[in-house]
Amino acid sequence: TDARFGDVVADEEDHGLDCGPEEYLRKEDLWDHLDSFTDSLVAWLREQPRRPDIIHSHYADAGYVGIRLSNHLGVPLVHTGHSLGRVKRRRLLAGGLDRDTLEERYKITRRIAAEEATLSYSDLVITSTRHEIHEQYGLYHNKDVAAYRVIPPGIDIDDLQTTLRTLAGDGAIVFSGREVAFHAAKNTQLARAF
């Protein structure tokens, strides 16, 4: 289904990319299928009349995919973490969960490694507050590699349109992450990918 916002087309169609078993998987069990997903997405994007100019990933697993898409397509990666593995690990260990169960259930080491790589590779990391930069991303080895932009919660449509236009110009942006609700900026094509 295409939703139109002025001159913008937002592609929200499920393109059914092959990338693993058909049965439901917990998000923590998706890691083994992300390379297959990336390969399928790159192949699909290459068939499109227009490729994205920016990849915007959300969460660690999408950051992992975003790095690969960015490399394959030669476009910048913008990342929004939302929740971070080092913070989750600290909280769960303090709550009494043992390290083996934490690893088995949440694949936390893999998640943190992906977050470190995403910080290192991203052209921009979007956060909600300065506190998030210092207290949460501050736990990461690659915290100083990333460039950050604080965008407080809520949407100022004018600011969002200006930011997207600045980032993409006349280009396209792919949102790589979980369900993403968005408003599109004039002359910017958006596609929800993952």
C-alpha positions as CSV (number, residue, x, y, z in Angstrom):
1,T,0.0,0.0,0.0
2,D,1.4,3.4,-0.9
3,A,0.6,6.3,1.5
4,R,1.2,9.7,-0.1
5,F,2.4,12.7,1.8
6,G,2.6,15.6,-0.7
7,D,5.2,14.7,-3.2
8,V,6.4,11.7,-1.1
9,V,5.7,8.0,-1.5
10,A,6.1,5.9,1.6
11,D,6.4,2.3,0.7
12,E,4.8,0.2,3.5
13,E,4.3,-2.9,1.5
14,D,5.5,-6.2,3.0
15,H,7.9,-7.5,0.3
16,G,8.3,-10.9,1.9
17,L,12.0,-11.2,1.8
18,D,13.4,-14.7,2.3
19,C,15.6,-14.8,5.4
20,G,14.9,-17.8,7.6
21,P,12.2,-20.1,8.8
22,E,8.6,-19.3,8.3
23,E,7.6,-19.8,12.0
24,Y,7.7,-17.0,14.5
25,L,11.1,-16.3,16.1
26,R,11.8,-14.3,19.2
27,K,13.8,-11.1,18.3
28,E,16.8,-12.6,20.2
29,D,16.7,-15.6,17.8
30,L,16.8,-13.5,14.6
31,W,20.6,-12.9,14.7
32,D,21.4,-16.1,12.8
33,H,19.1,-14.9,9.9
34,L,20.3,-11.3,9.6
35,D,22.9,-11.9,7.0
36,S,20.4,-13.8,4.8
37,F,17.9,-10.9,5.4
38,T,20.5,-8.4,4.3
39,D,21.4,-10.4,1.2
40,S,17.7,-10.6,0.2
41,L,17.2,-6.9,0.9
42,V,20.2,-5.8,-1.1
43,A,19.0,-8.0,-4.0
44,W,15.5,-6.4,-3.7
45,L,16.9,-2.9,-3.6
46,R,19.0,-3.5,-6.6
47,E,15.9,-4.3,-8.6
48,Q,14.2,-1.0,-7.6
49,P,14.3,2.0,-9.9
50,R,15.7,4.0,-7.1
51,R,18.0,3.1,-4.3
52,P,18.1,4.8,-0.8
53,D,20.5,7.6,-0.1
54,I,20.5,7.0,3.7
55,I,19.9,3.9,5.9
56,H,18.3,4.6,9.3
57,S,18.5,1.7,11.6
58,H,16.7,1.1,15.0
59,Y,17.9,-1.2,17.7
60,A,21.0,-3.4,17.7
61,D,19.9,-6.1,15.2
62,A,18.9,-3.4,12.6
63,G,22.2,-1.6,13.3
64,Y,23.9,-4.9,12.3
65,V,21.9,-5.0,9.1
66,G,22.3,-1.2,8.5
67,I,26.1,-1.4,8.5
68,R,26.0,-4.1,5.8
69,L,23.4,-2.2,3.7
70,S,25.4,1.0,4.1
71,N,28.5,-0.8,2.9
72,H,26.8,-2.5,0.0
73,L,25.0,0.6,-1.2
74,G,27.7,3.2,-0.3
75,V,25.3,5.4,1.6
76,P,25.4,6.9,5.1
77,L,24.1,5.1,8.2
78,V,22.0,6.9,10.8
79,H,21.2,4.9,13.9
80,T,18.7,5.2,16.8
81,G,19.4,2.7,19.6
82,H,16.2,3.1,21.7
83,S,17.5,0.5,24.3
84,L,21.1,-0.6,24.8
85,G,22.5,-4.0,25.7
86,R,25.0,-2.8,28.3
87,V,22.3,-1.0,30.2
88,K,20.0,-4.1,30.0
89,R,22.8,-6.4,31.1
90,R,23.6,-4.2,34.1
91,R,19.9,-4.0,35.1
92,L,19.2,-7.7,34.7
93,L,22.4,-8.8,36.6
94,A,21.5,-6.4,39.4
95,G,18.1,-8.0,39.5
96,G,19.6,-11.4,40.1
97,L,19.7,-13.0,36.7
98,D,22.8,-15.1,36.2
99,R,25.2,-14.5,33.4
100,D,24.6,-17.8,31.6
101,T,20.8,-17.3,31.6
102,L,21.3,-13.8,30.4
103,E,23.4,-14.9,27.5
104,E,21.2,-17.8,26.5
105,R,18.0,-15.8,26.7
106,Y,19.1,-12.5,25.3
107,K,22.2,-13.2,23.2
108,I,23.6,-10.1,25.0
109,T,27.2,-10.5,24.0
110,R,26.2,-10.6,20.3
111,R,23.9,-7.6,20.8
112,I,26.6,-5.5,22.5
113,A,29.1,-6.4,19.8
114,A,26.6,-5.2,17.2
115,E,26.0,-2.0,19.2
116,E,29.8,-1.3,19.4
117,A,30.1,-1.9,15.7
118,T,27.1,0.3,14.9
119,L,28.6,3.2,17.1
120,S,31.9,2.8,15.2
121,Y,30.3,2.8,11.7
122,S,27.4,5.1,12.0
123,D,27.6,8.6,10.4
124,L,25.1,9.8,13.0
125,V,23.6,8.4,16.2
126,I,20.2,9.9,17.2
127,T,19.4,10.1,21.0
128,S,16.5,11.5,23.0
129,T,18.7,13.3,25.6
130,R,22.2,14.3,26.5
131,H,21.8,12.0,29.5
132,E,21.4,9.0,27.1
133,I,24.7,10.0,25.4
134,H,26.7,10.3,28.6
135,E,25.1,7.7,30.9
136,Q,24.1,5.0,28.4
137,Y,26.3,5.3,25.4
138,G,29.0,6.3,27.9
139,L,29.2,2.5,28.8
140,Y,30.5,1.7,25.3
141,H,34.1,1.5,24.1
142,N,33.2,3.2,20.8
143,K,31.2,6.0,22.5
144,D,33.6,8.7,21.3
145,V,33.7,7.4,17.6
146,A,30.1,8.3,17.0
147,A,28.6,11.7,16.2
148,Y,25.4,12.3,18.1
149,R,22.3,14.4,17.6
150,V,19.8,14.9,20.4
151,I,16.2,14.9,19.1
152,P,13.8,15.1,22.1
153,P,10.8,12.9,22.2
154,G,7.8,14.2,20.2
155,I,7.6,15.4,16.7
156,D,8.0,18.9,15.4
157,I,6.9,18.3,11.8
158,D,8.7,21.3,10.5
159,D,11.9,20.3,12.1
160,L,11.5,16.7,10.9
161,Q,10.9,17.8,7.3
162,T,13.9,20.1,7.4
163,T,16.1,17.3,8.9
164,L,15.0,14.7,6.4
165,R,15.4,17.1,3.5
166,T,18.9,18.0,4.7
167,L,19.9,14.4,5.1
168,A,18.5,13.1,1.8
169,G,18.3,16.2,-0.5
170,D,16.3,14.7,-3.4
171,G,17.3,11.2,-2.3
172,A,15.6,8.3,-0.6
173,I,15.8,7.1,3.0
174,V,15.3,3.4,4.1
175,F,14.2,2.9,7.7
176,S,15.7,-0.3,8.8
177,G,14.2,-1.3,12.2
178,R,11.1,-2.5,13.8
179,E,7.7,-1.0,13.0
180,V,8.4,2.6,12.3
181,A,5.7,5.3,12.1
182,F,6.8,8.3,10.2
183,H,5.8,11.5,8.5
184,A,7.7,12.2,5.3
185,A,9.4,15.3,4.2
186,K,8.7,16.9,0.8
187,N,10.8,15.4,-2.0
188,T,12.0,12.5,0.2
189,Q,11.1,8.9,-0.6
190,L,10.8,6.7,2.4
191,A,10.7,2.9,2.6
192,R,10.3,0.7,5.7
193,A,12.6,-2.2,5.3
194,F,12.8,-4.3,8.4
